[in-house]
Amino acid sequence: MRKRKRRSNGLRDGGRAAAGASTKGGVSLGNSPESILDIVSEATRQVPERDWARLPTDLSKNVDHYLYGTKKKER
């Protein structure tokens, strides 16, 4: 009887280290009680005020225009 070779999912540890892993931005992926809103809030606090001031005032309305170049919506 032949032994079947186990398939690899491409991860060195088989995906078992996710609980203690972190991403490039330094955001922990561990067993944190933080909500996604807490994580986003912390990330936005790290953006300097001068960078927030550079955003267009109609960004939320015309996000497709700024990302993809579609026609701007009227105000």
N, C-alpha and C positions, 0 to 999 in steps of 0.2 A: 504494500500500500504506500502511495506517495504522500508526502507531507505537502500541504498547501502553503505557499508563501504568503505571508501577511502583506497586505497593501499598505503603503505609506501615505499619510495625508500631507506630506511635505514638511511637517513640523518635526524638529529634532527630537522633541520629547513626546510626540504623539498628541500634542495639544493639552498636556496636563499642567503646564506652567501658567496658564492664563490668569489664575487667581492672584498670582504675585507679580505679574508682568506690568510693564509700563509702556507708554507710547512715546514717540519722539518729542512731543510737547511737554513731557513731564507730568502728564495727567495719569494718576494711578488707576489701574483697572482692577485693583484688589477688592476685597469684600468691604467696601465703604458704604456707610449709611447715607452718604450724600445723594441728594436727588440730582437729576439732570439740570434743574434750574439753578441749584447751588453751584454746579460746575461751570455753567455758562456765565453766571453772575461773577464768579471769580475771574474767569477769562476776560470778561469785558472790563473789569476793574483794572486790568493790567494794560489796557490800551490808553495811551496819553490823550489828553483833552484836545491837543492840536490835531491829532489824527481823526477824532470824532468830528471836529469842525470841518474837515475836508470832504466829508460825505455829502452828496447832493441831498437837498431837502425833500425831493420827491423820490427818493430811492425805493421806498416800499411800494409805491404806485408804479414805478417804471423799472423795476428790477430786471425785467426781460430786455429792456432797451440797453441797460448798462452791462448786462452779461452777454447778450447775444446780438445786439444791434438792431432789434426790432424797432418799429416806429413808436415814438413816445405817445403816451396817452395824454389827453387834454386835462387841464386842472379842473 
